Structure formats: C-alpha cells, structure tokens
C-alpha cells in the first residue's frame, strides 16, 4: 500500500534557496527527478544497490602510476656521459666515449659561479642525449643531488635567478624525456683505475685548459703541453716558459695527477756535502705497481739534490752494486755514502766494494729514519712521478723511473737560486760561504745560552746551517740556532781605565 501523499507537496520546495533566479535546465531537471525517485524508493523501504555491469572490463582494477625518469640504479644499456665545469676558466661541457675515442662538447660562460656552470653542463648533456638512456657522471655533488631530487618535484623559492631558471629548464627536460636517466657523483682528481676515473679526467682537463689561439701558440699553451708530458713542478714551468707564479700554479692545478700534490720543502739538519759528490744518501723503497721490479734503489747527492734510481727484483747487494755503478756513470763517484743498517749495506761484499772505489761508508742509527730525511723525501718525489709517467705513457718500470730521474734532475729547480739539481751538481756549491769568512754565533741547548762566538759559517739553506767551531769541529745545526756575530767595538776616545772607572 502506497503511503499517503500530501496534495500540497512540491518537490521544487526542497531546492528552494539552491536555485534562485535561474532557469532550470534539462540536466538539472533530470537530477531533481532522480533525487525524487531515490527518496520515494527509500521511503517505500526498497533496498538500493549500485554495481557495475557484468562485463569483465568493469571488473578489472587498474592503477596508473607514472614511471620516474630518474632511476636509482645504473643503466646497463645506457650511454655514459661525464660533465664538469671550471669556475677559473668559465668553461663547462660533457664528454663521452665513442668508437674508442673521447668526444667532448665545451662551452664557455664567464663571470658566473661554478654552481651555475655545473648545472649548465648537466642541462647540456640532457639536451644533447635526449633520445637514449643515459648514465650521467658528474664531479659536482651539488648538481648530482639536485638532478636526483628534481624528478616529479615542485620548485620552491630560489634566491638566485640564474639557478632557478636552470632548475626549471632541467625539470622540463626530465618531464619531456622518453628514456630513463641515472645520475651520480664521482670524486675528482683520483688515481683509481677504470673508465669512470678516465672519463672524469678527460672532461676535467678539457674544461680546465686555457683557450688556444688559432694564430700562434702562447707560452701558457706550451707549458700545458710540456706539463702533460713531464709533470714538472710549478717553479719549473715558471722558470722555463716565463710564466707568472699564478699561471704556473694554474697549469699544475689543471692536471688531475698533480693538482692534489703539494711540493715538499727541502728542510732539516741532515749532514750534507759542502760540494757536489761529497755526501750521498742511499736507500731502497718499494713501488708495488711495478710488479717484480718493485724494489727501487735510490741515491741522492745531499748538496746538489741530484738523484738516480734503478728498479730491481731484490734488495741484495748484487742489485745495490748495479745501481751504484749506474749512478757513478751518471753523477760521478762520491766521497761518502750514507746508508741505513740493512743487510746489503753491512755485508762484507759492500765493504770490499767501498774500499775498491775509495769511498767512505757511514751508517745511521738503527731503525731511525730521520737520519735519512733527504732520501726519504726524495722517495716520495720519485715514486709519485714514476707512477704518473708509467700510467699515462704506458712505459715499462725501468723507462718510467729513468724519465722520472730526468724530470727531477733537469726540470724541477731546487734551492733559492732556481737552479736544477744537474746545474748545481756540475758547479761550485752556490751556498758555500768559506770565501767570505762569515762569522756567526751558535746556540747551545744544553747550556741554554749563545756560545761559540766567532764560529765560521760554511754553508746554509732552508732550515739548516753548517759551522766550524773553534775546535775545528764541523757542526750541522738548525738555522734558528745560528745568528750573525758582531764583535764588540769600542767608541773613539774610550779607554780601559774609563771602563774600569765606570764599573766602579
């Protein structure tokens, strides 16, 4: 039985206030009728159910999720692109390996920060390689972090308008990209093997190099080419090519193998020869990358700093003898050779060799490396340089060591005169002061006072000095323990009696 209906019921009154002064359209009329139907059925106690049609298409649950453009794993079939920028030269670009050769794209934008240049390099790589999967390698942790967080992100407030425009550009490139991209950071200026380090070194050298002129090669260009082959020091470049100190340091800083290596200062109070071929220091070190020839025998002249090294398969005296014979042929025969207390140096065969050549042999304190400080510092120089030359030129261990000796002897200057070790080795010691009769005062740490007035200064250098005392004894002292000695002078008209009278 139908419920009683109110004859005065008007369904339009239910929507009074909702539709005012507006024409009721057809769609809105259908909505009103549907609402009235639902109300009538519910009032009659009839259950209502809403369900999809029985077709299988309407029974399938489908979730659409957009695939991220920046992935968190390397792409096996992707192209590896290296990006870098240099704030010093204003250059940025990308590099990749194609058919066994490195290809680069280098652009320049001056008067901007290195962060902007790094983002410019990333945008350049994404624009150039937008039609293939890409593994993007950059040495900027700043750029790598931004690229990994930009995918499906909303850019907020950025104070730097140049960086903001680049972020918008990179975000647009990611949104329109059809292939995935993986971006990671690599530490620059490392000597680890592999294509990642090699590619980063290629693009780093490309953006750090100075601009070349098409008409003539500048001294800086020549210095860059020379350093690429020899890896000499900044002082050597400054002296050989007439560069300023800043330009020479910039050339060394652009080299990935030399940028992080600071020069070792020649200081200390080790006894040194007053003339070349006076006192040698000899020792053996190891260079594991040379394999069987990892034992490196090194000799250095303590006066001129000339060095000679030979790789060998052992540390026995047979190898030491071969090394010394080669060193004698190149640098001459020294008067004194100082070594440690190793078995090869304390053997009877070594004693007979020294006696045959008329050389005085001295050994230091056992297990005390400070007595061999000069040769220990030279170890670091020759090992670093030999490793770099062997890696870049694919030289054999013997050839790499010989080339390293050439660079250290003929290229890198030492001392305050900016002369090379070979120049010092074949001339009179420039620090020899015997002809000037320089008198000094020396400090005695045991007495805590200045003693030895009138000691004769024989030679001096960075941090050391050699004096001969009144007992004709030779002493090597730190430079801070030596000061000029000025004999007391009496004023004119002053007599001993006057001084006694004043004293009384």
Secondary structure by P-SEA (a helix, b strand, c coil): cccccccccccccccccccccccccaaaaaaaaaaaaaaaaaaabbbbbbbccccccccbbbbbbbbbcccccccccbbbbbbbccccccccbbbbbccccccbbbbbbccccaaaaaaaaaaaaaaacccbbbbbbbccaaaaaaaaacccccccccccaaaaaaaaaaaaaaaaccbbbbbbccccccccccaaaaaaaaaaaaaaccccccccccaaaaaaaaaacccccaaaaaaaccccaaaaaaaaaaccccccccccccccccccccccccbbbbbcccccccccccbbbbbbcccccbbbbbbcccccaaaaaaaaaaaaaccccccbbbbccccccccaaaaaaaaaabbbbbbccccccccaaaaaaaaaaaaaaaaaaaaaacccaaaaaaaaaaaaccccccccccccaaaaaacccccccccccccbbbbbcccccccccccccccccccbbbbbccccbbbbbccccbbbbbcccccccccaaaaaaaac
